[in-house]
Amino acid sequence: MSDNGFFNNYGGKYVAEVLRRPLDELEVAFHDAMNDSAFLDELNIIRRDYIGRETPLYFAPTATKLLGGAQIYIKLEGLANTGAHKINNAIGQCLLAKRMGKKRIIAETGAGQHGLATAAACAKLGLDCTIYMGEVDVRRQQPNVASMELYGAKVHPVTSGSRTLKDAVNEAMRDWAANPDTTHYVLGSALGPAPFPDIVREFQSVIGREVKKQAQERGIKIGAMVACVGGGSNSIGFFEPFINEKSPRLIGAEAGGIGPNVGENASRMTGNAARDGILQGYKSRFLLDEDGQALPTRSISAGLDYCGIGPQLASLGRSGRVEFTSILDKEALEAVQFFARNEGILFALESAHAGAAAMKIAKEIPADQAIIINMSGRGDKDVFITSPVFRPTEWLDFLHSEIERLENAKDIHEA
Ligand SMILES: *Cc1c(COP(=O)(O)O)cnc(C)c1O
């Protein structure tokens, strides 16, 4: 838990005056809810019956044999309803909003995964849902936009700035400041102004608590835990019950993109352009230029492609409790193939960064200990990104034939 919104040097609540009241109200409501057994019971039933928890802790025998070292285990968050860990936070915050009497939910989304989870949570809980999404992302991420609309959400394209995630966050903040009484803003990762980093970590820590219990029940000795780090929600939730213990090693895998130069990666802890700064309401580590402006980022995985990292992880990186490593796009792609072929498990590109980091350190950990990889999501969603890399000609043929099929069947929508 933060100390008044701070994790040592990082965190805080650097927002316009109009946002102070909704943030303070949210903080009070959150602490009330977490001490209300009726709220926690309802949340646990939804986790069990709707999300599908607990998710399995899978022993990967072939990977263990091939990598030669630690026993490899995979926490299958990708089996959660909607395909990734993001639903844990979306459901938690939407249930909290309902308890606060709010009927309208807004959220930002970049790649669309958080928008998708929030739209699903709102459909399940009967809440009105608006998703802010940069116009550029709306065009790039049509499959997720289509799913959000199926869940009944309104997707609002943001046309300001670079028309991507950061602008969607600004637009959602503006909406919240104008409508605090009716509306809750479901922030999607363990960052932003306090109390969001505490709230998101708490709702995601169900992952780490399950791992701890599963390992204890099965006598698994954990040597290291590895998670990918975008904003930091799956990693901080996975690490949470272990942070105040000396072991296991906790390892965060950032997006190394195509190389170490500015604009080629999203390495906020290990990168050349990483520095302390204040952006979008909180103090943390960001990729910034000399004037404190956000730098362009790059990653094959849309979910890791962000210029900031959650303040608690920034602090844990500084203290050394969490180690950070950077994984290149091509290493992530290799990890996708390795686990698909050898274990029948299709990692999301984000999660494959954790898989790749585990592959690198497997030999450092003795064979009587385990490395646990958090597979934050499954890879079905990435077929539009991986296919052009793995089988470019066939994929192009497929797209051409799809266009032809649709143009020749203009009445298809009347089905
Ligand atoms: C969004 C996303 C991430 C990155 O977000 P965090 O907040 O860092 O967890 C990682 N994996 C998947 C599958 C995602 O959808």
The ligand as a Gaussian input file, in Angstrom:
#p B3LYP/6-31G(d) Opt

LIG

0 1
 C       -2.570000      -4.638000     -21.523000
 C       -1.801000      -5.873000     -21.457000
 C       -0.530000      -5.941000     -20.842000
 C        0.186000      -4.726000     -20.305000
 O       -0.453000      -4.062000     -19.264000
 P        0.028000      -4.159000     -17.753000
 O       -0.777000      -3.103000     -17.089000
 O        1.499000      -3.868000     -17.728000
 O       -0.269000      -5.516000     -17.255000
 C        0.107000      -7.152000     -20.764000
 N       -0.453000      -8.276000     -21.273000
 C       -1.667000      -8.268000     -21.868000
 C       -2.208000      -9.546000     -22.416000
 C       -2.379000      -7.070000     -21.983000
 O       -3.579000      -7.057000     -22.591000

